[in-house]
C-alpha cells in the first residue's frame, strides 16, 4: 500500500493569548518582553492565601471569538483547576475550563480545491498561561520567569476535520485572521501568542474508525507545522506498513533534525484531577450581554472579501491574500483612501510587499510604514513623478527607513526626468552611440527599440520618463 | 493599677468592651493594656505554648506610638490600641506566617490578609501569631510542627483545634481576643474545649484573601473571644465584601452589637435528635439538656426534629475538604518560598523530597485522600457524590430554617481530651468534628459558647446554628443565654 491509500486526520488545539491589558486573575500588565518577574504580584506568583479574580475582559474576548466562529455561547459556565506539578506553574494547577467551556459547536470555513469546507470547532475555553523556564542562561540550573503566568489564553479546539497539511495551514491562517479582525489577540506567532498543538492520525481510506493519534505540542510557525505533519504522517504510515502499532503519545518536533521525538514517558501519563475551582464563582451570561457583544463585532474577513470582489473587482486569489490579515486589509483600504487607485494598491500588496514579507519572514503587522506612505507612493507613480521601477526602490526604502516617499525621492534624486529637452538630449546621445541598433530597427527588428530605451534608462539611472523616451525614439527613428 | 474603689484591677481579666469603657473613662491607657498583656504572656506562655511568633517587643513600641497619636487627636477609632492575637495561617506583611508547618517555617508574606488590613486600620496591636494544627488540619493542635499548645483549664489536655493556639490564648488571658479560622469546626471546637466564645460566620461574610487555604469552599475566618459582645464587636470589623475575594458576599453592613437584645421570647429553637445519640458523652448531653431548659425558662420555644443527612456529612466533608486541600497545597513544592530538600538529583526529587520532609503525617494523609478522590475513574464515586450530599445537607437545613430560627447542638461530642490520646488515631480524631462540619458544608453561621463544666471541671460548649447571614439571631440567642448563666463569673481556668 502506498501513501495514497491512507487518509490523514488532523485536529488542532490552538492557544491564543488575548490582548487584554491585564492578566486573567490579577491586575499585572501583560506586555511581552519585560525583564523577568517584573510583571508579577503575589497573586500570579501564587503566594499562599492569594485568590484569583476573573478579568471580565477575558470573558468578553472569548465570547467575541466564539461568536465570530459560529459557536453557541454558554449562559452558565465555570472555571476548573487542572492539577500538575511544574516549576512554571506556581499554583501547581492551571485555572482552565473542563466540562463547561464558554463556547461550543462552532465552525470555520476554508477554501479548498473542491470548494468551501467547514472545519468544526468543538469548543473555545478560557485559561491562564504558565510562566517560562530559562534553561540556558544560568549555570547548572533553570530560572523561572513568571511574567507570562496568568496571561489570558483562549484554547480553540477543532474537530478532527482536517485532512492535510495544506488544510491545516489554511485553517490556521483563517483562524488567525478572524482573531486579528475582532482584535482579541495580536496573534504574533514568533512571540508565542498563537501556538498550536497538532493531533495527527492516519487510517486506511474507507475506514470509519479513527487511527491512534499523536500530539505535537506548542508549534508556532506555519513552516514547522507543515513539515512536522508531513514527517509524522510518513512515520505513522511506515510504522503501520511494518505491522507496528502507533502509540498514543505526546511528541516534540525538532526543527533542526526535522524529526519528532516522544516528550514524556508513558508511566508519567498525567491525571489532571480536574475539579471546579472553589475560589471562583460561576460565570453567568445574560442574553443582553451576548447580544451586545454580537452587535459590536467588526466586519469579518469573509465579508470584506466579498466587498473587494464586488467593489474593486479583485481576483479571488488577491482578495484572499489581502483579507488573510487584518493588517494588510486595513493597509489596503486606508491606502485607497489616500490615492484612490485600488488596482495599484492591490498590485503593490500582492507582489512586492508580500515578496518582502516572505523573504524577511515578517508578519504583516510588523510592516514599518503606514497606509498614507503607501498611498503617496502610488500617487507619485500615477502623476509620473517617478517611474514604477523607481517606485520599487522607494518601497525598499520604506521597509528600511519609513518616511514620506516625496522626501525619499528628493533626498535620493530619484525624480523622473520629464523635461522634453533633457530627454531629447539623452535620446540623441544613445542613437549616436548605437548605429547598429538604428540599422536593426530599420531592418524590421522591433526589439532594437527596447534595447535603445533600456540604454537610455541606464544612462539616466532609471529616472527618465519611459513613455516619453519611447515616443521620442520612435520619432527620431522614423524621421 | 488600682480601681477607683481601691480594689486591684486585673486588666487581662477584662473583656474588650470593658477595656474600651476603661479607656474612655481614662481609667486605663493603651500602654497599660499592652504592658499588662506582655507581662501576662511572660507569666503564662511557658505553660500554655499558644504562640508560634511573639511580637511583644514591637507591641510595646506600637502601643506608645498609638497612645501618642490618640492623645494628639490624630487617630480615633474605638479599638485603637487594643491587642489581638492572629492564627498563624493569616498573612501578615513582614511577619512569618508558618501555618504550623515546617514547609513554611521561614515564609514571610509580602502582603497583609484583608482581615489583617482591617485590624491594622483600627490601629489594633498584634501580639503575635498563634499556634495551630499544620495547615489547619486537626482537632487538637497536636499536629503543629512547632509545639503542642496546652489547654489552660488543664495543662494535660489538648486545647482542641485547629485554632487551638487562638482559643487557649483567649482562655489563658494572654490575648484579649483572637482571630481563628474554621473549615470543619476549627474555631468552635477549640472554643468549646477552652470555655470561650467562637463564631464561624456564614461562608462569604468575611474575606478569605490572605488566609492560607485549606479547603476553599469551607474556610471562614472568625472571632474567638471572652464573651458574645466581644465576638459581635470583632465581627463588625472583619465582616464585609472584598473585591479581592469573589466568594465574599456583597450585603449591607450590619452593627452586630445592636442585635444583642438579651431577649429570646418566642425564639424558635430546633433540636436535631441525631446530635444526641451514640458517641455523645453523657455529661455533655446533660449539660446541653440543662441549656435547653434554660432557654425554655427564658421564653424560647423548643422543638425536637430530625436532620438525618447528618450521618453522611462527615464522609462528604472529608472528601470535599481533602480534595480541595490536595490542590491548594500543591503550591508548596520546594521551588519558591517553601522548605526545599538540601539534596536532590532532579526536579522530581525536589518535589518528592521537599514535600515528604516538610509535610506532617496528617497533611500527607489528606493530600493522598484528596488526590485519590479526584483521580479519573473515582471522581464520580467520591467527589461528585460528596457534592450531591452537600446539596442535600443544604436542603435539609433550608427546610429546618423554615420552622426554626436557631438550631441547638453540642459543639463537640466530648470535652477536651488528653494530649496524645487521639493523635495516633485519625478516625477517632475526625469524629471530634461530627457536630461542627455540617455547618461548614452548608455554609451556615455557627457559634460555640460555654454552657457548663463536667465533673473534672472541663468546659462544655453549646453550638447555635443560624440561617445564612443570620449572625444577628445566633449572637442574640448566645448573648441572652450568657447573661443568664454568667459562665465567666462562675468558672475560670486555674
Interface residues (C-beta under 8 A of the other chain):
Chain A: X42 X45 X46 X47 X48 X49 X50 X51 X52 X53 X54 X81 X83 X85 X87 X90 X91 X92 X93 X144 X271 X273 X274 X275 X278 X279 X280 X281
Chain B: X89 X90 X91 X97 X99 X104 X107 X109 X110 X111 X113 X208 X209 X210 X211 X212 X213 X215 X216 X217 X243 X244 X245 X246 X247 X323 X324 X326 X327 X330 X331 X332 X333 X335 X336 X337 X347 X351 X371 X374 X375 X376 X379 X383
